Amino acid sequence: MPAAFPDFRLGTVLATSFTATRTERRGDPVERIPTPQRLADWLAVSGLAVDSCTAGQLELAKELRESIHAAAAAAALHEPLPAAAVEVINARSTQGRASAVLTPDGKRRWQLSSETAVEDALGVIAADAISILSGERDGKLALCASPTCRAAFFDTSQSRTRRWCEMNTCGNRQKKARFNANQRKNRGTTG
């Protein structure tokens, strides 16, 4: 599995995980799918393996990613969903022809068409976005409390009070910054 991509476990929200392929949105943005091959890698890790990806398909994917982020951010802030974002999400959802199939070991797998595999994969991601944006899934959309990140994430914690997109990255960074500020403050008052 490529190191730049998270480990996708049961319960991972595909749509918001896909928006995390661009991080530090308010700082120095980091693009995690800069090439068609990196998109293909991300899709494979996410259970949506494709044989290849073109530059045009990569652009469609990035347009979908940014539309999901815009809609998720608006929903998290209890604002109206941007019409342009809704249009892109709906277009990708209806263009995909993926089918959910049951494996012999009782797991769901996505079957993608060989001719339109990337578009099918984007349709699966768009459908996942629709399920969270429409309130069909149990959870709450939120934005990361990190001032440089502001990633959209789907909070399924029991209390629905999660503050960070990832505790291991943004949460730890913020806690470390707070600890260091307190250390400087304490050194200043004891000296």
LINFEN-V402169 format. One record per residue. RES is the residue in one letter. SS is DSSP state (helix for helix, strand for strand, loop for the rest). D_CENTER is the distance of its C-alpha to the mean C-alpha in whole Angstrom. Layout:
res:RES ss:SS d_center:D_CENTER
res:RES ss:SS d_center:D_CENTER
//
This chain:
res:M ss:loop d_center:17
res:P ss:loop d_center:16
res:A ss:loop d_center:16
res:A ss:loop d_center:13
res:F ss:loop d_center:11
res:P ss:loop d_center:10
res:D ss:loop d_center:12
res:F ss:loop d_center:11
res:R ss:loop d_center:14
res:L ss:loop d_center:15
res:G ss:loop d_center:13
res:T ss:loop d_center:9
res:V ss:loop d_center:7
res:L ss:helix d_center:6
res:A ss:helix d_center:5
res:T ss:helix d_center:3
res:S ss:helix d_center:2
res:F ss:helix d_center:3
res:T ss:helix d_center:3
res:A ss:loop d_center:4
res:T ss:loop d_center:7
res:R ss:strand d_center:8
res:T ss:strand d_center:10
res:E ss:loop d_center:13
res:R ss:loop d_center:12
res:R ss:loop d_center:16
res:G ss:loop d_center:17
res:D ss:loop d_center:18
res:P ss:loop d_center:15
res:V ss:strand d_center:14
res:E ss:strand d_center:13
res:R ss:loop d_center:11
res:I ss:loop d_center:12
res:P ss:loop d_center:16
res:T ss:loop d_center:18
res:P ss:helix d_center:18
res:Q ss:helix d_center:18
res:R ss:helix d_center:15
res:L ss:helix d_center:13
res:A ss:helix d_center:16
res:D ss:helix d_center:15
res:W ss:helix d_center:11
res:L ss:helix d_center:12
res:A ss:helix d_center:15
res:V ss:helix d_center:13
res:S ss:loop d_center:11
res:G ss:loop d_center:14
res:L ss:loop d_center:15
res:A ss:loop d_center:17
res:V ss:loop d_center:19
res:D ss:loop d_center:22
res:S ss:loop d_center:21
res:C ss:loop d_center:19
res:T ss:loop d_center:21
res:A ss:helix d_center:20
res:G ss:helix d_center:20
res:Q ss:helix d_center:18
res:L ss:helix d_center:16
res:E ss:helix d_center:16
res:L ss:helix d_center:15
res:A ss:helix d_center:12
res:K ss:helix d_center:12
res:E ss:helix d_center:13
res:L ss:helix d_center:11
res:R ss:helix d_center:8
res:E ss:helix d_center:10
res:S ss:helix d_center:11
res:I ss:helix d_center:8
res:H ss:helix d_center:8
res:A ss:helix d_center:12
res:A ss:helix d_center:12
res:A ss:helix d_center:10
res:A ss:helix d_center:12
res:A ss:helix d_center:15
res:A ss:helix d_center:15
res:A ss:helix d_center:14
res:L ss:loop d_center:17
res:H ss:loop d_center:19
res:E ss:loop d_center:19
res:P ss:loop d_center:20
res:L ss:loop d_center:17
res:P ss:loop d_center:18
res:A ss:helix d_center:20
res:A ss:helix d_center:19
res:A ss:helix d_center:15
res:V ss:helix d_center:16
res:E ss:helix d_center:18
res:V ss:helix d_center:16
res:I ss:helix d_center:14
res:N ss:helix d_center:17
res:A ss:helix d_center:18
res:R ss:helix d_center:16
res:S ss:helix d_center:16
res:T ss:helix d_center:20
res:Q ss:helix d_center:20
res:G ss:loop d_center:19
res:R ss:loop d_center:21
res:A ss:loop d_center:20
res:S ss:strand d_center:21
res:A ss:strand d_center:21
res:V ss:strand d_center:23
res:L ss:strand d_center:25
res:T ss:loop d_center:26
res:P ss:loop d_center:29
res:D ss:loop d_center:27
res:G ss:loop d_center:26
res:K ss:loop d_center:22
res:R ss:strand d_center:20
res:R ss:strand d_center:19
res:W ss:strand d_center:18
res:Q ss:strand d_center:21
res:L ss:loop d_center:20
res:S ss:loop d_center:23
res:S ss:loop d_center:25
res:E ss:loop d_center:25
res:T ss:loop d_center:22
res:A ss:helix d_center:20
res:V ss:helix d_center:17
res:E ss:helix d_center:17
res:D ss:helix d_center:17
res:A ss:helix d_center:14
res:L ss:helix d_center:13
res:G ss:helix d_center:14
res:V ss:helix d_center:13
res:I ss:helix d_center:9
res:A ss:helix d_center:11
res:A ss:helix d_center:13
res:D ss:helix d_center:11
res:A ss:helix d_center:9
res:I ss:helix d_center:13
res:S ss:helix d_center:14
res:I ss:helix d_center:12
res:L ss:helix d_center:13
res:S ss:loop d_center:16
res:G ss:loop d_center:17
res:E ss:loop d_center:17
res:R ss:loop d_center:15
res:D ss:loop d_center:17
res:G ss:loop d_center:15
res:K ss:strand d_center:14
res:L ss:strand d_center:11
res:A ss:strand d_center:12
res:L ss:strand d_center:11
res:C ss:loop d_center:12
res:A ss:loop d_center:16
res:S ss:loop d_center:16
res:P ss:loop d_center:18
res:T ss:loop d_center:16
res:C ss:loop d_center:13
res:R ss:loop d_center:12
res:A ss:loop d_center:8
res:A ss:strand d_center:7
res:F ss:strand d_center:7
res:F ss:strand d_center:9
res:D ss:strand d_center:12
res:T ss:loop d_center:14
res:S ss:loop d_center:17
res:Q ss:loop d_center:20
res:S ss:loop d_center:21
res:R ss:loop d_center:18
res:T ss:loop d_center:19
res:R ss:loop d_center:16
res:R ss:loop d_center:16
res:W ss:loop d_center:13
res:C ss:loop d_center:10
res:E ss:loop d_center:11
res:M ss:helix d_center:15
res:N ss:helix d_center:16
res:T ss:helix d_center:15
res:C ss:helix d_center:15
res:G ss:helix d_center:17
res:N ss:helix d_center:20
res:R ss:helix d_center:20
res:Q ss:helix d_center:21
res:K ss:helix d_center:23
res:K ss:helix d_center:25
res:A ss:helix d_center:25
res:R ss:helix d_center:27
res:F ss:helix d_center:29
res:N ss:helix d_center:30
res:A ss:helix d_center:31
res:N ss:helix d_center:33
res:Q ss:helix d_center:35
res:R ss:helix d_center:36
res:K ss:helix d_center:37
res:N ss:helix d_center:39
res:R ss:helix d_center:40
res:G ss:helix d_center:41
res:T ss:helix d_center:43
res:T ss:helix d_center:45
res:G ss:loop d_center:46
//
